[in-house]
Amino acid sequence: MNKIQTLENGFRIITSEMPYMESVSIGVWIGVGGRYETPKLSGISHFIEHMLFKGTKTRNASQLKQAIEGIGGQFNGFTGEDVTCYLVKVPSKYMDLGVDILSDMIINPAISTHELEKEKNVICEEIKMYKDQPSSYVQELLAEIMWEKHPLGFPLAGSEKTVLSMDQKMLLDFKEKYYCSGNIAFAACGKIKMKDFQRAVKFSCDKIKVGKQQSSEIYKNTQKNKRYTTFFKNTEQTHVEFGFKSVGRKSKDRYAVNLLNIILGGNMSSRLFEELREKQGLCYDVSSSAKKYDEIGVFSVHAGVDNNKVKQTIDTVIEQLEILKTSKVPDAELKRAKEFFKGQFLLMLESTGSRMLWLGEKILTEGNIPKIKEVLSQIDKISACDLQRISKQIFVSKNMNFAAIGPERILKKIDLNSSLNC
């Protein structure tokens, strides 16, 4: 059972007791990410995340890592568009230590000039690494044209230029603004008692600055025509990425979009996997995804394909989108998609780590945690007519964005303006 406590200063504590487990997964969630940044500060949320692992005023970086890994635990963090999270998974008897380490990181980070300058080079290498991976970089190219100059289109790690320009004061000022009580939540799942976790968190976090949850710049959709971009690179494969603006996380159609994603490219039984890989042998890697923000979302399709079969792949993807618009999903296929969603959802909740990630993200981005039965009930209510209606809304040419990375001789032969129509 999920339990939530909100303290007087706005700080939230979420627990889910799983007494049959031997571990506890703990996350401290901050309501800030890439979409809260300005062009000059692009990548600063991610930079701060890195720096908090470099040591505190009482522990250096090695001591932080050894404290968790020395008891067989796991230690990690990540930055998204909406949130930043620092997390540990430890044997349940070390819960207090896990809370203490995470609290020390967010309250007492050293962020020394010396470590900051070293970490700049580390992050720049991370940026270069992703640019050397076409399957990752093509998503960055897509976001840039899809969200125009809005922060949703900024790379989460920033650019080498922005990262190298940042100094200690910039990081401390940004952290001071967002790392405040009303913008932070502690979540824990596993073999714990809520009262014990609350005690540990309250004891460790009584020095957190008081403040309210922050808001970000709202995206206003101005797209009226399809957009596309290419990046020439002598790769063995061409990577293509389609992106369509979709519904936000609070939309009544959010679950229907999840089912649409499963049917189109969400698993090995999906239409794109069957058509592109199994029947035509065009690629090894093909998938779709549905990501949601507050006010909008993105429905994307990705494939890494033979350089000589790019046009055939584009045509096949467009054809599959057209079928979803013109024909209702058969009952048997819809049922399989519903059972896949429900099965994956329930399996996810069996893991202390996955459950903690779900709870933390929900409380930070939506302000509440839906009941499991309600989620399953909403899935069961979705009809084939719902999926067809949403497909007609999303999969239209004026809503399409497209990015490709591959050899110049290949991409220049394709007339994208005429090919990208649905």
C-alpha positions in Angstrom: 0.0 0.0 0.0 1.3 3.4 -0.9 1.4 6.1 1.8 2.1 9.8 1.3 3.0 12.3 4.0 3.4 16.0 3.2 5.2 18.0 5.9 4.4 21.6 6.8 7.2 22.9 4.6 5.9 21.0 1.5 8.4 18.2 1.7 6.8 14.9 0.6 7.6 11.4 1.8 6.2 8.4 -0.1 6.5 4.8 1.0 5.4 1.4 -0.2 5.9 -1.4 2.2 6.9 -4.7 0.6 7.7 -6.9 3.7 8.4 -10.0 1.6 11.5 -8.3 0.1 15.0 -8.1 1.5 16.0 -4.8 0.0 14.8 -1.2 0.0 15.1 1.2 -2.9 15.2 4.9 -1.9 15.1 7.9 -4.2 15.3 11.6 -3.6 13.4 13.4 -6.4 13.9 17.0 -7.4 11.3 18.8 -9.5 13.8 20.2 -12.0 15.2 19.0 -15.4 16.1 20.1 -18.9 12.9 22.0 -19.6 13.6 24.4 -16.7 16.8 25.7 -18.4 17.6 28.7 -20.5 19.8 28.4 -23.6 22.8 29.6 -21.7 22.2 27.2 -18.9 21.4 24.2 -21.1 22.7 21.1 -19.3 23.0 22.6 -15.8 20.5 20.2 -14.2 22.6 17.3 -15.5 25.8 19.1 -14.4 24.6 19.5 -10.9 23.6 15.8 -10.8 27.1 14.9 -11.7 28.6 17.2 -9.1 26.5 15.8 -6.2 28.3 12.5 -6.7 31.7 14.3 -6.4 31.5 14.7 -2.7 29.9 16.5 0.2 31.3 18.7 3.0 31.7 15.5 5.1 32.4 12.8 2.5 34.5 12.7 -0.6 33.4 11.0 -3.8 35.1 7.7 -2.8 33.5 7.7 0.6 30.1 8.2 -0.9 30.5 5.3 -3.3 32.2 3.0 -0.8 29.5 3.6 1.8 26.8 2.2 -0.5 28.8 -0.4 -2.5 30.6 -1.6 0.6 27.3 -3.0 1.9 26.3 -4.5 -1.5 24.1 -1.6 -2.5 23.6 0.2 -5.8 24.1 3.9 -6.4 22.9 6.0 -9.3 21.2 9.1 -10.5 19.6 10.6 -13.7 18.3 13.8 -15.1 15.1 14.1 -17.3 13.1 16.9 -18.7 11.0 17.3 -15.6 12.9 15.7 -12.8 16.3 14.8 -11.3 16.6 11.7 -9.2 19.3 10.3 -6.9 18.8 6.7 -5.8 20.2 3.8 -3.9 19.1 0.2 -3.4 20.4 -1.4 -0.2 19.7 -4.3 2.1 16.8 -3.2 4.3 18.9 -3.1 7.5 20.9 -0.2 5.9 17.9 2.0 5.2 19.1 4.8 7.5 22.5 4.8 5.8 20.9 5.1 2.4 18.8 8.1 3.6 21.8 9.7 5.2 23.9 9.4 2.0 21.2 10.9 -0.2 20.4 13.6 2.2 24.1 14.6 2.6 24.4 14.8 -1.2 21.5 17.2 -1.7 22.0 19.3 1.4 25.8 19.5 1.8 27.4 19.1 -1.7 30.9 20.4 -1.9 30.7 21.5 -5.6 34.4 22.6 -5.4 35.9 24.6 -8.2 38.6 22.0 -8.7 36.2 19.1 -9.1 33.9 21.2 -11.2 36.6 22.0 -13.8 37.5 18.3 -14.0 33.8 17.3 -14.4 33.4 19.6 -17.3 35.7 17.4 -19.3 33.9 14.3 -18.2 30.5 15.7 -19.4 32.0 16.9 -22.7 33.2 13.3 -23.3 29.7 12.1 -22.5 28.3 14.5 -25.0 30.8 13.3 -27.6 29.9 9.7 -26.8 26.2 10.2 -27.6 27.0 12.1 -30.8 29.1 9.1 -31.8 26.0 6.8 -31.3 23.6 7.5 -34.2 20.7 5.8 -32.5 21.0 8.3 -29.6 22.0 11.4 -31.6 19.1 11.1 -34.0 16.7 11.6 -31.1 18.5 14.8 -30.2 18.3 16.1 -33.8 14.6 15.2 -33.8 13.9 17.1 -30.6 15.7 20.2 -31.9 13.3 20.6 -34.8 10.3 19.3 -33.1 10.3 21.7 -30.1 11.9 24.6 -32.0 13.6 26.9 -29.4 11.7 25.6 -26.4 13.8 24.0 -23.6 12.2 20.6 -24.5 14.4 20.7 -27.6 17.6 21.3 -25.6 19.9 18.3 -25.1 19.8 17.2 -21.5 23.6 17.1 -21.2 23.8 20.6 -22.8 26.5 21.4 -25.4 30.2 21.6 -25.0 29.9 25.4 -25.2 27.3 25.7 -22.4 29.0 23.2 -20.2 32.5 24.8 -20.5 31.0 28.2 -19.7 29.5 27.2 -16.4 31.1 28.1 -13.1 30.6 27.4 -9.4 28.2 30.4 -8.8 26.0 29.4 -11.7 25.6 25.9 -10.3 25.0 27.0 -6.7 22.5 29.6 -7.7 20.5 27.1 -9.8 20.6 24.5 -7.1 19.5 27.1 -4.5 16.5 27.9 -6.6 15.2 24.4 -7.2 16.5 22.2 -4.4 13.9 23.4 -1.8 11.4 21.6 0.4 8.3 22.0 -1.8 10.2 20.8 -4.8 11.6 17.6 -3.3 10.2 14.2 -2.5 11.7 11.2 -0.8 10.4 7.8 -2.0 11.1 4.3 -0.6 9.9 0.9 -1.5 10.8 -2.5 0.0 11.2 -4.0 3.4 10.5 -0.9 5.5 8.1 0.6 7.9 6.7 4.0 7.0 7.3 5.4 10.5 10.9 4.3 10.4 11.5 5.8 7.0 9.8 9.1 8.0 11.9 9.3 11.1 15.1 8.8 9.1 14.1 11.4 6.4 13.0 14.0 8.9 16.2 13.6 10.9 18.4 13.9 7.9 16.5 16.6 6.0 15.6 19.2 8.6 18.1 21.6 7.0 16.6 21.7 3.5 15.7 25.2 2.4 12.0 26.0 2.5 10.4 26.7 -0.9 7.6 25.9 -3.2 7.4 23.6 -6.2 8.6 25.4 -9.4 6.9 25.7 -12.7 8.5 25.5 -16.2 7.9 27.3 -19.5 4.7 26.0 -21.2 5.1 24.8 -24.7 2.8 26.4 -27.3 2.4 24.3 -30.4 2.9 26.4 -33.6 3.7 23.6 -36.0 1.7 23.8 -39.2 3.8 21.7 -41.6 6.0 18.7 -41.5 9.6 19.3 -40.5 12.7 17.2 -41.3 16.4 17.3 -40.9 19.4 15.1 -41.9 22.9 14.6 -40.6 25.5 13.1 -42.9 27.7 10.5 -41.4 29.5 7.5 -43.0 27.7 4.9 -40.9 27.0 1.3 -41.8 23.3 1.9 -41.1 21.0 4.8 -41.5 19.0 5.7 -38.4 15.6 7.3 -38.8 13.4 8.8 -36.2 9.8 9.9 -36.7 8.2 12.2 -34.1 4.5 13.3 -33.8 3.2 15.7 -31.1 0.9 13.7 -28.9 -1.1 14.0 -25.7 0.2 15.1 -22.3 0.3 13.0 -19.1 -3.1 14.4 -17.8 -5.0 13.8 -21.0 -8.0 11.5 -21.0 -6.4 9.7 -23.9 -3.1 9.0 -22.2 -3.7 5.3 -21.7 -5.1 4.9 -25.2 -1.8 6.3 -26.6 0.0 3.7 -24.5 -2.0 0.9 -26.2 -1.4 2.5 -29.6 2.3 2.4 -28.9 2.2 -1.3 -27.9 0.3 -2.2 -31.1 2.6 -0.1 -33.4 6.1 -0.8 -32.1 6.1 -1.5 -28.4 7.1 -5.2 -28.4 8.1 -8.1 -30.6 4.5 -8.7 -31.5 4.0 -5.2 -32.8 3.1 -4.3 -36.3 6.4 -2.5 -37.1 8.5 -5.4 -35.7 6.5 -7.9 -37.7 6.5 -5.9 -40.9 10.0 -4.3 -41.0 12.0 -7.1 -39.4 10.2 -10.3 -39.7 8.5 -10.0 -43.1 10.8 -7.6 -45.0 14.1 -8.1 -43.1 14.8 -4.3 -43.3 16.3 -3.9 -39.9 17.3 -5.4 -36.6 16.2 -2.5 -34.4 12.8 -1.0 -34.7 10.5 0.4 -32.0 8.1 3.1 -31.0 7.6 5.0 -27.8 5.1 7.4 -26.2 6.5 10.1 -23.9 4.4 12.5 -22.0 4.9 15.9 -20.4 2.4 18.1 -18.6 0.9 19.9 -21.6 2.0 17.7 -24.6 3.7 14.5 -25.5 5.7 12.9 -28.3 4.9 9.7 -30.1 8.1 8.5 -31.9 9.2 5.6 -34.2 12.9 4.7 -34.5 14.7 2.2 -36.8 18.3 1.5 -37.8 18.2 0.2 -41.3 20.3 -0.9 -44.2 21.6 2.1 -46.0 20.1 1.0 -49.3 16.6 0.4 -47.8 15.9 3.8 -46.2 13.1 4.8 -48.7 11.5 1.4 -48.3 11.5 1.7 -44.5 10.0 5.2 -44.6 7.3 4.0 -47.0 6.5 1.0 -44.7 6.3 3.1 -41.6 3.9 5.6 -43.3 1.8 2.7 -44.6 1.5 1.2 -41.1 0.4 4.6 -39.7 -2.2 4.9 -42.5 -3.6 1.5 -41.6 -4.1 2.6 -38.0 -6.1 5.7 -39.3 -8.2 3.8 -41.8 -8.9 0.5 -40.1 -10.0 -0.4 -36.6 -7.6 -2.6 -34.5 -9.1 -6.2 -34.5 -10.5 -7.3 -31.1 -7.9 -10.0 -30.6 -5.0 -7.6 -31.2 -6.5 -5.0 -28.9 -6.9 -7.6 -26.2 -3.3 -8.7 -26.5 -2.1 -5.1 -26.2 -4.3 -4.6 -23.1 -3.0 -7.7 -21.4 0.6 -6.8 -22.3 0.2 -3.4 -20.7 -1.4 -4.8 -17.6 1.1 -7.6 -17.3 4.1 -5.3 -17.7 2.6 -2.8 -15.3 2.1 -5.4 -12.5 5.5 -7.0 -13.1 7.1 -3.6 -12.8 5.5 -3.1 -9.4 7.1 -6.3 -8.1 10.6 -4.7 -8.2 11.5 -2.3 -5.3 13.5 -0.2 -7.7 10.9 0.0 -10.5 8.1 0.7 -8.0 10.1 3.5 -6.4 10.8 5.1 -9.8 7.1 5.0 -10.6 6.0 6.5 -7.3 8.6 9.2 -7.3 7.9 10.3 -10.8 4.1 10.3 -10.3 4.2 12.4 -7.2 6.6 15.0 -8.7 5.0 15.3 -12.1 1.3 14.7 -11.3 1.0 15.5 -7.6 -0.6 12.1 -6.8 -0.3 8.4 -7.3 -3.1 6.6 -9.1 -4.5 3.5 -7.6 -3.4 0.3 -9.4 -7.0 -0.9 -9.9 -7.9 2.5 -11.5 -5.1 2.2 -14.0 -6.1 -1.3 -15.0 -9.8 -0.3 -15.2 -8.9 2.6 -17.5 -7.0 0.2 -19.8 -10.0 -2.1 -20.0 -12.3 0.8 -21.1 -10.3 1.7 -24.2 -12.0 0.7 -27.5 -10.8 0.2 -31.1 -12.7 3.4 -32.0 -10.6 5.3 -29.4 -7.4 4.1 -31.1 -8.6 5.0 -34.6 -9.7 8.4 -33.4 -6.4 9.2 -31.8 -4.4 7.9 -34.8 -6.3 10.3 -37.0 -5.4 13.1 -34.7 -1.7 12.3 -34.3 -0.5 10.7 -37.5 -0.9 13.5 -40.0 1.7 15.1 -42.3 1.5 18.6 -40.7 2.2 17.0 -37.3 5.2 15.0 -38.5 8.9 15.6 -37.6 11.6 13.4 -39.0 15.4 13.1 -38.5 17.9 10.8 -40.2 21.6 10.1 -39.8 23.4 8.3 -42.5 25.7 8.6 -45.5 25.3 11.7 -47.7 25.0 9.7 -50.9 22.0 7.8 -49.4 20.1 10.6 -47.8 20.5 13.0 -50.7 18.8 10.5 -53.1 15.6 10.6 -51.1 13.0 13.3 -51.7 11.8 13.6 -48.1 9.3 16.3 -48.9 7.3 13.9 -51.0 8.0 10.8 -49.0 6.9 12.1 -45.6 3.2 12.3 -46.2 0.5 10.5 -44.2 
